[in-house]
């Protein structure tokens, strides 16, 4: 039986980036551990978030309220970045993503990004987090000449893992109000 890298009832908030799909979907299908489980190309805002059992009306309303104050913003992916075993597209500017993460952490301090493992959370769009260094090098070499990619992001989504797939629980539009 295949080991599923996520726990049933986990949740996450991410900003989907549909414009990146043509560029990254083939690589993500092969080397991104979240892609086979239904997560589209995205920039994570907070993962893990609260367990699904805690996603009551007040949390959903709070998420919607925080996102509603966010103005839709343009982002450009100019370069391919690399953590040790992760290849990603680096968004610029990062302020919109960082601001949203900071507001969520302030409102839900019991749900720090990545369980509090990283002091500075770097906004990124993961393309590959599995594979040999040679394969990750190939991903990086393939993607860099295809950049830049510029798009407007106008919503986040709350995802919940049902034990088999990540499902959108709530779309959270940016309205700038």
C-alpha positions as a Markdown table, in Angstrom:
| # | Residue | x | y | z |
|---|---|---|---|---|
| 1 | Unk | 0.0 | 0.0 | 0.0 |
| 2 | Unk | 1.3 | 3.5 | -1.0 |
| 3 | Unk | 2.2 | 5.8 | 1.9 |
| 4 | Unk | 0.1 | 8.9 | 1.8 |
| 5 | Unk | 2.2 | 11.9 | 2.8 |
| 6 | Unk | -0.8 | 13.7 | 4.4 |
| 7 | Unk | -3.1 | 13.1 | 7.4 |
| 8 | Unk | -6.9 | 12.8 | 7.0 |
| 9 | Unk | -8.4 | 16.1 | 8.4 |
| 10 | Unk | -5.4 | 18.3 | 7.7 |
| 11 | Unk | -6.1 | 21.6 | 6.2 |
| 12 | Unk | -4.2 | 24.3 | 4.3 |
| 13 | Unk | -4.7 | 27.7 | 2.9 |
| 14 | Unk | -3.1 | 28.4 | -0.5 |
| 15 | Unk | -3.3 | 30.9 | -3.3 |
| 16 | Unk | -3.9 | 28.9 | -6.6 |
| 17 | Unk | -1.9 | 30.1 | -9.6 |
| 18 | Unk | -3.7 | 28.7 | -12.6 |
| 19 | Unk | -1.6 | 30.6 | -15.1 |
| 20 | Unk | 1.4 | 28.5 | -13.9 |
| 21 | Unk | -0.2 | 25.2 | -14.8 |
| 22 | Unk | 0.9 | 25.0 | -18.4 |
| 23 | Unk | 4.5 | 25.6 | -17.3 |
| 24 | Unk | 4.7 | 23.3 | -14.3 |
| 25 | Unk | 2.0 | 20.7 | -14.4 |
| 26 | Unk | 4.0 | 17.9 | -16.1 |
| 27 | Unk | 6.9 | 18.4 | -13.7 |
| 28 | Unk | 4.5 | 18.6 | -10.7 |
| 29 | Unk | 2.8 | 15.4 | -11.7 |
| 30 | Unk | 6.1 | 13.6 | -11.6 |
| 31 | Unk | 7.9 | 15.3 | -8.7 |
| 32 | Unk | 5.5 | 17.3 | -6.4 |
| 33 | Unk | 4.2 | 15.2 | -3.6 |
| 34 | Unk | 0.9 | 17.2 | -3.3 |
| 35 | Unk | 0.0 | 17.2 | -7.0 |
| 36 | Unk | -1.3 | 13.6 | -7.2 |
| 37 | Unk | -3.6 | 14.4 | -4.3 |
| 38 | Unk | -5.5 | 17.3 | -5.9 |
| 39 | Unk | -3.5 | 20.4 | -5.1 |
| 40 | Unk | -3.1 | 22.7 | -8.1 |
| 41 | Unk | -0.1 | 25.0 | -8.7 |
| 42 | Unk | -0.1 | 27.3 | -5.8 |
| 43 | Unk | 1.7 | 29.5 | -3.3 |
| 44 | Unk | 1.1 | 28.2 | 0.3 |
| 45 | Unk | -0.2 | 30.8 | 2.8 |
| 46 | Unk | -0.3 | 28.4 | 5.7 |
| 47 | Unk | 0.2 | 24.7 | 6.1 |
| 48 | Unk | -0.8 | 22.9 | 8.2 |
| 49 | Unk | -3.7 | 25.0 | 9.2 |
| 50 | Unk | -6.3 | 23.9 | 11.8 |
| 51 | Unk | -7.6 | 20.3 | 11.9 |
| 52 | Unk | -10.8 | 20.0 | 9.9 |
| 53 | Unk | -12.8 | 19.3 | 13.1 |
| 54 | Unk | -12.0 | 22.9 | 14.1 |
| 55 | Unk | -13.1 | 24.6 | 10.9 |
| 56 | Unk | -16.4 | 25.9 | 12.2 |
| 57 | Unk | -18.4 | 28.9 | 11.0 |
| 58 | Unk | -16.3 | 31.4 | 13.0 |
| 59 | Unk | -13.0 | 30.1 | 11.5 |
| 60 | Unk | -14.5 | 30.1 | 8.0 |
| 61 | Unk | -15.9 | 33.6 | 8.5 |
| 62 | Unk | -12.5 | 34.8 | 9.8 |
| 63 | Unk | -10.7 | 33.4 | 6.8 |
| 64 | Unk | -13.1 | 35.0 | 4.5 |
| 65 | Unk | -12.8 | 38.3 | 6.3 |
| 66 | Unk | -8.9 | 38.3 | 6.3 |
| 67 | Unk | -8.9 | 37.5 | 2.5 |
| 68 | Unk | -11.6 | 40.1 | 1.8 |
| 69 | Unk | -9.2 | 42.8 | 3.0 |
| 70 | Unk | -6.5 | 41.7 | 0.6 |
| 71 | Unk | -6.3 | 43.6 | -2.7 |
| 72 | Unk | -5.9 | 41.3 | -5.7 |
| 73 | Unk | -2.2 | 41.7 | -6.8 |
| 74 | Unk | 0.0 | 41.0 | -9.7 |
| 75 | Unk | 2.9 | 38.6 | -9.2 |
| 76 | Unk | 5.8 | 37.7 | -11.4 |
| 77 | Unk | 7.7 | 34.5 | -11.3 |
| 78 | Unk | 11.1 | 35.6 | -12.7 |
| 79 | Unk | 13.4 | 32.8 | -11.4 |
| 80 | Unk | 13.6 | 29.3 | -10.4 |
| 81 | Unk | 14.7 | 28.8 | -6.7 |
| 82 | Unk | 16.0 | 25.9 | -4.8 |
| 83 | Unk | 15.8 | 24.7 | -1.3 |
| 84 | Unk | 17.9 | 21.5 | -0.7 |
| 85 | Unk | 15.4 | 19.1 | -2.2 |
| 86 | Unk | 12.8 | 21.5 | -3.6 |
| 87 | Unk | 12.6 | 23.3 | -6.9 |
| 88 | Unk | 10.2 | 26.2 | -6.9 |
| 89 | Unk | 9.2 | 29.3 | -8.8 |
| 90 | Unk | 10.0 | 32.4 | -6.8 |
| 91 | Unk | 7.2 | 35.1 | -6.8 |
| 92 | Unk | 7.9 | 38.8 | -6.8 |
| 93 | Unk | 6.8 | 40.7 | -4.9 |
| 94 | Unk | 6.3 | 38.5 | -1.9 |
| 95 | Unk | 4.6 | 41.1 | 0.3 |
| 96 | Unk | 1.0 | 40.1 | -0.5 |
| 97 | Unk | 1.7 | 36.4 | 0.5 |
| 98 | Unk | 3.8 | 37.4 | 3.6 |
| 99 | Unk | 1.1 | 39.8 | 4.8 |
| 100 | Unk | -1.6 | 37.2 | 4.5 |
| 101 | Unk | 0.5 | 34.6 | 6.3 |
| 102 | Unk | 1.3 | 37.1 | 9.1 |
| 103 | Unk | -2.4 | 38.0 | 9.5 |
| 104 | Unk | -3.4 | 34.3 | 9.7 |
| 105 | Unk | -0.6 | 33.6 | 12.3 |
| 106 | Unk | -1.8 | 36.6 | 14.4 |
| 107 | Unk | -5.4 | 35.4 | 14.3 |
| 108 | Unk | -4.6 | 31.6 | 14.7 |
| 109 | Unk | -1.4 | 31.5 | 16.7 |
| 110 | Unk | -1.8 | 27.7 | 17.2 |
| 111 | Unk | -1.3 | 27.1 | 13.5 |
| 112 | Unk | 2.1 | 28.4 | 12.6 |
| 113 | Unk | 3.3 | 27.8 | 9.0 |
| 114 | Unk | 5.0 | 24.4 | 8.6 |
| 115 | Unk | 4.4 | 23.7 | 12.3 |
| 116 | Unk | 6.9 | 26.4 | 13.2 |
| 117 | Unk | 9.8 | 24.6 | 11.7 |
| 118 | Unk | 11.1 | 27.6 | 9.7 |
| 119 | Unk | 11.8 | 31.0 | 11.2 |
| 120 | Unk | 11.3 | 32.8 | 7.9 |
| 121 | Unk | 8.6 | 31.4 | 5.6 |
| 122 | Unk | 9.6 | 32.0 | 2.0 |
| 123 | Unk | 6.7 | 32.3 | -0.4 |
| 124 | Unk | 7.2 | 29.9 | -3.3 |
| 125 | Unk | 5.4 | 27.8 | -5.9 |
| 126 | Unk | 6.7 | 24.2 | -5.5 |
| 127 | Unk | 7.4 | 22.4 | -8.7 |
| 128 | Unk | 9.3 | 19.4 | -7.4 |
| 129 | Unk | 10.0 | 18.1 | -3.9 |
| 130 | Unk | 10.9 | 14.5 | -4.8 |
| 131 | Unk | 13.5 | 13.1 | -7.1 |
| 132 | Unk | 17.3 | 12.8 | -7.4 |
| 133 | Unk | 19.5 | 15.9 | -7.4 |
| 134 | Unk | 20.1 | 15.2 | -11.1 |
| 135 | Unk | 16.3 | 15.2 | -11.8 |
| 136 | Unk | 15.8 | 18.4 | -9.8 |
| 137 | Unk | 18.6 | 20.0 | -11.8 |
| 138 | Unk | 16.8 | 19.0 | -15.0 |
| 139 | Unk | 13.6 | 20.6 | -13.7 |
| 140 | Unk | 15.4 | 23.8 | -12.9 |
| 141 | Unk | 17.2 | 23.9 | -16.3 |
| 142 | Unk | 13.9 | 23.3 | -18.2 |
| 143 | Unk | 11.9 | 26.0 | -16.3 |
| 144 | Unk | 14.3 | 29.0 | -16.1 |
| 145 | Unk | 14.3 | 29.9 | -19.9 |
| 146 | Unk | 10.4 | 29.8 | -19.8 |
| 147 | Unk | 10.2 | 32.6 | -17.3 |
| 148 | Unk | 9.0 | 35.3 | -16.5 |
| 149 | Unk | 5.4 | 34.4 | -15.9 |
| 150 | Unk | 3.2 | 37.3 | -14.7 |
| 151 | Unk | -0.3 | 36.9 | -13.4 |
| 152 | Unk | -2.8 | 38.4 | -11.0 |
| 153 | Unk | -3.9 | 36.5 | -7.9 |
| 154 | Unk | -7.3 | 37.2 | -6.6 |
| 155 | Unk | -8.2 | 34.5 | -4.1 |
| 156 | Unk | -7.0 | 31.9 | -1.7 |
| 157 | Unk | -8.6 | 28.5 | -1.1 |
| 158 | Unk | -9.0 | 26.5 | 2.1 |
| 159 | Unk | -8.2 | 22.8 | 1.4 |
| 160 | Unk | -9.0 | 19.8 | 3.5 |
| 161 | Unk | -7.5 | 16.4 | 3.1 |
| 162 | Unk | -10.2 | 13.7 | 3.2 |
| 163 | Unk | -7.7 | 10.8 | 3.4 |
| 164 | Unk | -7.5 | 10.4 | -0.4 |
| 165 | Unk | -7.5 | 13.9 | -1.9 |
| 166 | Unk | -7.3 | 17.5 | -1.0 |
| 167 | Unk | -10.7 | 19.1 | -1.5 |
| 168 | Unk | -11.5 | 22.8 | -1.7 |
| 169 | Unk | -13.6 | 23.6 | 1.4 |
| 170 | Unk | -14.0 | 27.3 | 0.7 |
| 171 | Unk | -12.9 | 29.8 | -1.9 |
| 172 | Unk | -11.7 | 33.0 | -0.2 |
| 173 | Unk | -11.8 | 36.0 | -2.7 |
| 174 | Unk | -9.5 | 39.0 | -2.4 |
| 175 | Unk | -11.7 | 42.1 | -2.5 |
| 176 | Unk | -9.5 | 44.8 | -1.0 |
| 177 | Unk | -12.3 | 46.0 | 1.4 |
